[in-house]
Amino acid sequence: QVQLVESGGGFVQPGGSLKLSCTASGFLFNNYDMRWYRQAPGKEREMVATIDVTGRRKDYADSVKGRFIISRDNGKKIVYLQMNDLKPEDTGVYYCKLGSRDFWGQGTQVTVSS
């Protein structure tokens, strides 16, 4: 069955960096766009970044443009989210999602605080 497992979250000070990973299994990874979402406390889940099957087309939420980079390794079936210049408002649970399908990982917590 479809499995998405996120890792790499943690606690970081403002201005710091983290790299999230999402390891996929149970489906043809190369055939699907992949997405990262996040959910801050008390807020709705929002899309952060998307990447197409080739890895060439990437889209970002305005709030993270220029700071976050999404990438993928089709051979390893992993999608990454490099997060730089982190801000307190980036705090939340980050989820990996299988394209437009309703399959999600369990999430990984990112906390940005001084």
Secondary structure, DSSP 4 states (H G I P E B T S, - for coil): --EEEEE--EEE-TT--EEEEEEEESS-GGGS-EEEEEE-TTS--EEEEEE-TTS--EEE-TTTTTTEEEEEETTTTEEEEEE-S--GGG-EEEEEEETTSS-B---EEEEE--
